[in-house]
């Protein structure tokens, strides 16, 4: 998997300019059925992809934690929200709560998440390829294709399925 992830970063870098142009056109004139196409591509890819084989997102990036996430996870861990923040989070340059460090503190050696049932919204929705109005998150998607093999595959399939 490590070689595959190294190759992914290289492939994503090689495709970056092409992807950026594609998303720029997509933003200007998104097809009416874009959300349906993305939902189908996302579902199809995740029938083939097992995140437990990779967990690169958990190993290399950290999600944003909303106040609702903090409350929910703190309750699950039987901590006061402030104690949860002090133990696991920091405030980033955009004034958002993020993990103090990566890999994620809640990821175990088998790539399982110890807080999976109450994980942050950002984790539940990653890699955001089935999101409504997908064209609005192109900058995020450009980053995610370098992190997530499934996101990379979805974008490649998307370029074949949609001609903006």
N, C-alpha and C positions, 0 to 999 in steps of 0.2 A: 504493500500500500504506500510506503514512503516514496518509492520510485514513481508510482502513479501520481502522487501529489506533487512531486517535483516537476514531473512532466506537465501536470495541469497548470502550474504557475507559468511555465515556459509557453505552453500553448495559449493560455489566456493573454499573455503579454503580446504574442505574435498576432492574435486576433483583435487586440484592443482597438486599433484604429478602425478596422472594419466594423466592429461592434458599435463603436461610438457613432460612426456615420449612419449605421442602420437605425440606432435608437433616435438619432436626431431627426431622421425622416419619419420615423414612427410617431414621434411626439407631434410633429407638424400635421400629420394626417393619419391618425390611428383608424384601423378598420373598425367598422361597427361591431363585428363579432370578436374583437380582440380578447375580451374576457373569457369567452367560451373556448376559443382556441388555446389560450394559456391554461385554462383549467384542464383541458384534454391532454395537453403536452405534459403538464405537471403530474397528473394522475398516471399517465402512461410511463413516465420516467420513474416514478416512485413505486411502480409495480416491479421494476427491475433493480432498483437501488435500495440497499439496506444501510441506513445511516450508522448502524452499529459496526459496520466494517470500516468506517472512516472516522467519524466524529472530529474531522478537521476543524469544523466551526468552533467546537468546544475547546479545542486545543490551541487555537491561534487567535481567536477573537472573543470579545465579550459582549453580551447584549446590554442594551439599556434597560434599566429597572425603573418601571413606573411606580408611583406611590401604591397603586393597587397590587403590583407584584410584591413589593416590599412587605405590605401588610399580610398578604396571603402566605408568602414563604416564611415570614417570621412566625406566624401562627402555627404553621406546619412543623417548624423546628422548635416550637415552644420557647421562642425568644421574644423579647419586646422589640418592636421595630427599630428603635434606636440602637439596641445591642446588635441586631442583625447588620445594620448599616456600619457600625464601628468595626465589626468582625470581618465582613466580607466586601464592603463597597468603598468606593471613593467617588469624589465629584470630579468630572473631567472638565476640559477647557470650554465645553458648551454648557456647563452647569448641569449635566445629567449624571445620575448615579450609574456607575459601571463597576465591574469587578476590580478589586485591588490588583489582581494579577491573573494571567492565563498560564497554563490551562485552567479551566474552570475548576473551582474548589469542589464542585459537586459531581465531577466526572470520575468514575472509578476505572480501574485497570482494564476492564472488559468493555469500556466505552458506554457503560450504563450511567444514567443520570440519577443521583440519589434523591432529587426533588422533582422527578419527571412529571408527576401528577399535578404539581403546583408551579412548574417552571415559568419563567418570565414569558410574557406575550411575544417578545421578540424571538425567543427560542421556539415557541409553538408555531410561529409563522415562517421561520427560516426555511428555505432561502427566498421566500416572498414571491415565488414565481406563479402562484395562483391568486395573487392579490387583484382585487378590482382596480380598474384604471392603471393597469400595469405600466403603461408608458410614462407615468408620473414618477416612477422610481428607477429610471434608467441608470442614474449615477450609482445607486446602491447595487443594482444588478451587475454593473461593470466590475464592481469590487468583488461581488459574490462569486462570479465565474472563476476567479482565481483561487477561491477558498473551497468551493463545493463542486465536486465532479457532476452532481446531478444538475446544478444550475448551469454549468458549462454545456452539458448535453441538451438541456432544455432550450438554451439560447441558440445553439446550433440548429436544432430542429425547428425552432421558431423562424429562423432566417430562411429556411426552405419552405415553410408553410405560409409565410406572410410576405407579400411584396408591397412595401409601403410606397 
